[in-house]
């Protein structure tokens, strides 16, 4: 049972870390597109942007509904990043502690 819990722990921590990395890439890429450093006419840039949007939009959409419009500034990636950090720091360790005791 401990090996299953350890494997679950590894997978969840890895996926949360990967999600944080994707959020950082998403934010930096949106800034680069907004300031015309890269353009979406490039097929590679367009592909990366679409892939990131398909992965992250289902997570960002509920946050955007709650946060008021800031006039062109999208704070939802930062809010999602902070939620992931809170989950990694407080909620997930408490759940894993309870699983290891059972």
MODELLER restraints for C-alpha pairs under 7 A, 6 or more apart:
rsr = mdl.restraints
at = mdl.atoms
rsr.add(forms.Gaussian(group=physical.xy_distance, feature=features.Distance(at['CA:16:A'], at['CA:84:A']), mean=6.76, stdev=0.5))
rsr.add(forms.Gaussian(group=physical.xy_distance, feature=features.Distance(at['CA:20:A'], at['CA:81:A']), mean=6.12, stdev=0.5))
rsr.add(forms.Gaussian(group=physical.xy_distance, feature=features.Distance(at['CA:23:A'], at['CA:77:A']), mean=6.33, stdev=0.5))
rsr.add(forms.Gaussian(group=physical.xy_distance, feature=features.Distance(at['CA:26:A'], at['CA:52:A']), mean=6.37, stdev=0.5))
rsr.add(forms.Gaussian(group=physical.xy_distance, feature=features.Distance(at['CA:32:A'], at['CA:38:A']), mean=5.79, stdev=0.5))
rsr.add(forms.Gaussian(group=physical.xy_distance, feature=features.Distance(at['CA:33:A'], at['CA:39:A']), mean=5.73, stdev=0.5))
rsr.add(forms.Gaussian(group=physical.xy_distance, feature=features.Distance(at['CA:40:A'], at['CA:46:A']), mean=4.95, stdev=0.5))
rsr.add(forms.Gaussian(group=physical.xy_distance, feature=features.Distance(at['CA:60:A'], at['CA:76:A']), mean=5.98, stdev=0.5))
rsr.add(forms.Gaussian(group=physical.xy_distance, feature=features.Distance(at['CA:60:A'], at['CA:77:A']), mean=6.73, stdev=0.5))
rsr.add(forms.Gaussian(group=physical.xy_distance, feature=features.Distance(at['CA:63:A'], at['CA:76:A']), mean=5.85, stdev=0.5))
rsr.add(forms.Gaussian(group=physical.xy_distance, feature=features.Distance(at['CA:64:A'], at['CA:76:A']), mean=5.89, stdev=0.5))
